[in-house]
């Protein structure tokens, strides 16, 4: 019975039509912020919480080793550098620069 279930699910997955990703969905905007003072995972978590509160921010990835926070911006949203810098400051860190991709 278990083998039949696995084969059935596999067959359904293979038979399902693939839905193409639209150009708008694949072109997520992002901003990278150089942050001074990140020294531990707790620091990174606090910074992430503050950046996620900025309106238009979809997600945050923090690289403690390089001291960079990469912010994914929701499609169609406008997030200015000042709002990102303020979030970094409120979290207790210093933003050295913001670059856009």
C-alpha positions as CSV (number, residue, x, y, z in Angstrom):
1,X,0.0,0.0,0.0
2,X,2.9,2.4,0.8
3,X,4.5,1.8,-2.5
4,X,1.3,2.4,-4.3
5,X,0.8,5.8,-2.5
6,X,4.4,6.9,-3.4
7,X,3.9,5.9,-7.0
8,X,0.5,7.7,-7.2
9,X,1.9,10.9,-5.7
10,X,4.9,10.8,-7.9
11,X,2.7,10.3,-11.0
12,X,0.5,13.2,-10.0
13,X,3.5,15.5,-9.5
14,X,4.9,14.6,-12.8
15,X,1.6,15.0,-14.6
16,X,0.9,18.4,-13.1
17,X,1.4,21.3,-15.5
18,X,4.3,23.6,-14.8
19,X,3.2,27.2,-14.2
20,X,5.7,29.7,-15.6
21,X,6.9,32.5,-13.3
22,X,6.0,35.9,-14.6
23,X,8.8,38.4,-15.2
24,X,7.4,40.6,-12.4
25,X,7.6,37.8,-9.8
26,X,11.1,36.9,-10.7
27,X,12.4,40.5,-10.5
28,X,12.4,41.0,-6.8
29,X,14.1,44.2,-5.7
30,X,16.6,44.1,-2.9
31,X,18.9,46.4,-1.0
32,X,22.1,45.5,0.8
33,X,23.1,47.5,3.9
34,X,26.6,47.5,5.3
35,X,26.1,47.4,9.1
36,X,28.8,48.0,11.8
37,X,28.5,46.3,15.1
38,X,27.1,42.8,14.3
39,X,28.9,40.5,16.6
40,X,26.5,37.7,17.6
41,X,23.4,35.9,16.4
42,X,21.3,37.8,19.0
43,X,22.4,41.1,17.4
44,X,21.5,39.8,14.0
45,X,18.1,38.7,15.2
46,X,17.4,42.1,16.7
47,X,18.4,43.8,13.4
48,X,16.3,41.5,11.4
49,X,13.2,42.3,13.5
50,X,13.7,46.0,13.0
51,X,14.2,45.7,9.3
52,X,11.1,43.6,8.9
53,X,9.0,46.3,10.4
54,X,9.8,48.7,7.5
55,X,6.8,49.0,5.3
56,X,7.4,47.2,2.0
57,X,10.1,44.8,3.3
58,X,9.4,41.2,2.4
59,X,12.3,39.4,3.9
60,X,15.8,39.9,5.5
61,X,19.0,37.9,5.3
62,X,21.9,38.8,7.5
63,X,25.5,37.8,6.9
64,X,27.3,38.4,10.2
65,X,30.7,37.6,8.8
66,X,30.5,40.3,6.1
67,X,28.4,42.6,8.2
68,X,25.7,42.9,5.5
69,X,22.0,42.8,5.7
70,X,20.1,42.1,2.5
71,X,16.5,43.2,2.4
72,X,14.0,41.8,-0.2
73,X,11.5,44.4,-1.2
74,X,7.9,43.5,-2.1
75,X,7.0,43.9,-5.7
76,X,5.7,47.4,-6.4
77,X,6.7,48.7,-3.0
78,X,8.9,51.8,-2.5
79,X,11.3,51.6,0.4
80,X,13.7,54.5,0.7
81,X,17.2,54.3,2.1
82,X,16.4,56.6,5.0
83,X,13.8,54.2,6.3
84,X,16.3,51.3,6.2
85,X,19.0,53.4,7.9
86,X,16.6,54.4,10.6
87,X,15.7,50.8,11.3
88,X,19.4,49.9,11.6
89,X,19.9,52.8,14.0
90,X,16.8,51.8,16.1
91,X,18.3,48.3,16.4
92,X,21.5,49.9,17.9
93,X,23.8,49.6,14.9
94,X,25.4,51.9,12.3
95,X,24.5,51.8,8.7
96,X,27.5,52.6,6.5
97,X,26.0,52.3,3.1
98,X,23.0,51.1,1.1
99,X,23.2,49.6,-2.3
100,X,20.4,48.5,-4.6
101,X,20.1,45.5,-6.9
